[in-house]
Amino acid sequence: MPIAYLRSLTARQRTAYSNRQLAGFLCFVAGAANAGGFLAVKQYTSHMSGIVSAMADDLVLGNFALLLCFGLMGAQLGLKQWLFVPATVMLLCFMMGLQNAMITKVSNAEIRTTHVTGMVTDIGIELGKLCYWNWAPPLGNRRPVTANHDKLRMLALLVGLFFGGGVVGALAFNGIGYTATIPLAALLLLVALVPVLDDLLPRLFLLLRARRLARRSRRWGRRR
């Protein structure tokens, strides 16, 4: 990928295009991690409604040990998995929440990457507007009902990428197991590497320059 393109994905000056591109990457990774995570720990980690409902069920049923791990440890899990599984689930939940919060913040709450229920609802709303028959002419403050085609295309693309990522994640986990997470991590690292270097290199350069100046001043002091 060109460096300029990667830099634009996380630039401070946001555009609708850069938000859509970044959201596409994050949706694909979220779908893959969600599907692969289900095959690994039998829990969809982006489904917060289901997780909270599972916590309520466990509280009523008296499954307090399961509740302490966010309702994510099933009785079918082996004894060797008592620590690994909840730690994996919590890490996946943290990753989902972090990336969703990030894209929500940078896009001014216009885009979310793991809240597929909301995206599908918005698609339904736009489709309803698209099919609406404006039989009455505009009058006063009343405006015709029209669909936002750009929003509809963006939401359909994000849902499709989430689904596609899920298919890829499930196939990869079935084929190579937990190693399937390495390409996902590499993709996120590639997206984040350029802005990280943009932040670190100038500071590193200033630090090295300050050290050189300090050494020169000490040498001049000794000569005197």
Solvent accessible surface area in square Angstrom, and as a share of the most:
residue,aa,sasa,rsa
1,M,111,0.50
2,P,94,0.59
3,I,108,0.55
4,A,73,0.56
5,Y,53,0.20
6,L,6,0.03
7,R,104,0.38
8,S,44,0.28
9,L,1,0.00
10,T,48,0.28
11,A,35,0.27
12,R,221,0.81
13,Q,154,0.69
14,R,60,0.22
15,T,78,0.45
16,A,64,0.50
17,Y,121,0.46
18,S,6,0.04
19,N,11,0.06
20,R,85,0.31
21,Q,55,0.25
22,L,4,0.02
23,A,0,0.00
24,G,9,0.09
25,F,35,0.15
26,L,8,0.04
27,C,0,0.00
28,F,55,0.23
29,V,2,0.01
30,A,0,0.00
31,G,1,0.01
32,A,2,0.02
33,A,10,0.08
34,N,14,0.07
35,A,18,0.14
36,G,10,0.10
37,G,5,0.05
38,F,70,0.29
39,L,54,0.27
40,A,19,0.14
41,V,4,0.02
42,K,112,0.48
43,Q,33,0.15
44,Y,96,0.37
45,T,0,0.00
46,S,20,0.13
47,H,91,0.40
48,M,94,0.42
49,S,78,0.51
50,G,19,0.19
51,I,7,0.04
52,V,93,0.53
53,S,62,0.40
54,A,27,0.21
55,M,61,0.27
56,A,53,0.41
57,D,81,0.42
58,D,10,0.05
59,L,102,0.51
60,V,126,0.73
61,L,129,0.64
62,G,37,0.35
63,N,61,0.31
64,F,117,0.49
65,A,80,0.62
66,L,35,0.18
67,L,38,0.19
68,L,147,0.73
69,C,26,0.16
70,F,92,0.38
71,G,8,0.08
72,L,8,0.04
73,M,42,0.19
74,G,26,0.25
75,A,114,0.88
76,Q,131,0.58
77,L,34,0.17
78,G,40,0.39
79,L,162,0.80
80,K,196,0.83
81,Q,66,0.29
82,W,160,0.56
83,L,110,0.55
84,F,97,0.41
85,V,1,0.01
86,P,7,0.04
87,A,47,0.36
88,T,26,0.15
89,V,0,0.00
90,M,84,0.37
91,L,120,0.60
92,L,25,0.13
93,C,31,0.19
94,F,133,0.55
95,M,52,0.23
96,M,4,0.02
97,G,41,0.40
98,L,105,0.52
99,Q,15,0.07
100,N,29,0.15
101,A,61,0.47
102,M,82,0.36
103,I,0,0.00
104,T,26,0.15
105,K,161,0.68
106,V,44,0.25
107,S,1,0.01
108,N,126,0.65
109,A,58,0.45
110,E,123,0.55
111,I,7,0.04
112,R,99,0.36
113,T,0,0.00
114,T,15,0.09
115,H,92,0.41
116,V,36,0.21
117,T,95,0.55
118,G,16,0.16
119,M,7,0.03
120,V,78,0.45
121,T,75,0.43
122,D,45,0.23
123,I,29,0.15
124,G,41,0.39
125,I,88,0.45
126,E,7,0.03
127,L,81,0.41
128,G,44,0.43
129,K,73,0.31
130,L,87,0.43
131,C,108,0.65
132,Y,110,0.42
133,W,195,0.69
134,N,60,0.31
135,W,177,0.62
136,A,25,0.19
137,P,100,0.63
138,P,92,0.58
139,L,128,0.64
140,G,78,0.75
141,N,154,0.79
142,R,126,0.46
143,R,206,0.75
144,P,68,0.43
145,V,58,0.33
146,T,96,0.56
147,A,12,0.09
148,N,77,0.40
149,H,95,0.42
150,D,90,0.47
151,K,72,0.31
152,L,26,0.13
153,R,147,0.54
154,M,27,0.12
155,L,8,0.04
156,A,53,0.41
157,L,97,0.48
158,L,1,0.01
159,V,33,0.19
160,G,40,0.39
161,L,53,0.26
162,F,29,0.12
163,F,145,0.60
164,G,26,0.25
165,G,0,0.00
166,G,13,0.12
167,V,67,0.38
168,V,72,0.41
169,G,5,0.05
170,A,28,0.22
171,L,122,0.61
172,A,30,0.24
173,F,37,0.16
174,N,115,0.59
175,G,61,0.59
176,I,99,0.50
177,G,21,0.20
178,Y,102,0.39
179,T,72,0.42
180,A,11,0.09
181,T,73,0.43
182,I,110,0.56
183,P,80,0.50
184,L,27,0.14
185,A,61,0.47
186,A,54,0.42
187,L,40,0.20
188,L,53,0.26
189,L,115,0.57
190,L,70,0.35
191,V,9,0.05
192,A,41,0.32
193,L,74,0.37
194,V,16,0.09
195,P,26,0.16
196,V,70,0.40
197,L,74,0.37
198,D,54,0.28
199,D,76,0.39
200,L,95,0.47
201,L,98,0.49
202,P,71,0.45
203,R,168,0.61
204,L,89,0.44
205,F,121,0.51
206,L,110,0.55
207,L,88,0.44
208,L,75,0.37
209,R,134,0.49
210,A,56,0.43
211,R,131,0.48
212,R,145,0.53
213,L,97,0.48
214,A,40,0.31
215,R,129,0.47
216,R,140,0.51
217,S,68,0.44
218,R,130,0.48
219,R,139,0.51
220,W,147,0.51
221,G,49,0.47
222,R,195,0.71
223,R,178,0.65
224,R,237,0.87
